[in-house]
Amino acid sequence: MELHDQTAPTAEIVAIIYRDVLSFSRQRKLEPVTLDLNEQILGMMDLLRRSIGETISVSTSLARSLGTIRVDPSEIENAVLNLAINARDAMPRGGRLAIDTEDISLSSDDCAAYGLMPGQYVRLSISDTGSGMPREVVARAFEPFFTTKPPGRGTGLGLASVYGFVKQSGGNATIYSVPGRGTTVNLYLPVIDTQQAPVDAASDKQPNAAAGETVLVVEDNPEVRKLSLRRLALLGYRVVEADTGPAALALLDAGTEIDLIFSDVVMPGGMTGYELAQHAKQRLQGCKILLTSGYDAEVASAQDTTGSGLRVLRKPYKQADLARALREVLND
């Protein structure tokens, strides 16, 4: 997922490249206004469909009641169009583009996972079902002039420009991507609506504590797995870990007692979280499953070839959301 891959770019794409250069060089001053992000997205739909072509379907899932933000509307349009064109380039044979908005309320317990200060935010997610990126590319994707395109095909400023705009607006941006499985880019922008109540960390605490259960965490990323283990331990759960689906099944075959498997949807090794769940239930009757994914709900559910309809907790998630989801699955 990178910038502008067309031999004959349209005037719209040329304008984006020009804006990218100006934004990155700090010659273009932001002109923020108060706006409704949902209205901004809906107003762009015709432009988006023209830009990405007929082989890619576009869907939206916009929160009914969304907090008000104060940003430069031209930069929001530039960011969304940039990310949509990147997604198009990652789907040369067609695919799906999903655009979601959601309100996020963060307490001090959640700051590390989101890279943000406590407060109210709007999350704008743009997901595709394209070629995806390996972890080492994701780690550098926001760097200026870093591009995965062949020489002369991509400025390397698209994602850097988006990231710079979001940070300058008081927010943050993250990428979740797996080769062959697609990409989701999340933009977090602070809410300025004074009618909204401030975040009360005490009211966002875990509604239920652990009751002595053991959770098997299945995650291939060592850093993410370590964080998940720590968060579960803080909730009072006993924890066991595995880095792949087959490794998790080996633990079950060895007789390890597990009450719930908490697994990423997409992992290396040829086994998805959905497939792991299917095999685990055959081995351990009554084993509960909670999946997690950085993709939006539509893209994550597309990975389910088993028809399980399992619950998926969206990454990054708040500690209170994790606690609630675990108890609901365990008590079901």
Secondary structure as UniProt FT lines:
FT   HELIX           11..24
FT   TURN            25..26
FT   STRAND          33..35
FT   HELIX           37..43
FT   HELIX           45..52
FT   TURN            54..55
FT   STRAND          56..61
FT   STRAND          69..71
FT   HELIX           73..89
FT   TURN            92..93
FT   STRAND          95..106
FT   HELIX           108..110
FT   HELIX           111..114
FT   STRAND          119..128
FT   HELIX           135..138
FT   TURN            139..142
FT   TURN            144..145
FT   TURN            151..152
FT   HELIX           158..168
FT   TURN            169..170
FT   STRAND          172..178
FT   TURN            179..181
FT   STRAND          182..191
FT   TURN            194..195
FT   HELIX           201..204
FT   STRAND          214..218
FT   HELIX           222..234
FT   TURN            235..236
FT   STRAND          238..242
FT   HELIX           245..253
FT   TURN            254..255
FT   STRAND          260..264
FT   HELIX           273..283
FT   TURN            285..286
FT   STRAND          288..293
FT   HELIX           297..301
FT   TURN            302..303
FT   STRAND          312..314
FT   HELIX           319..331
//
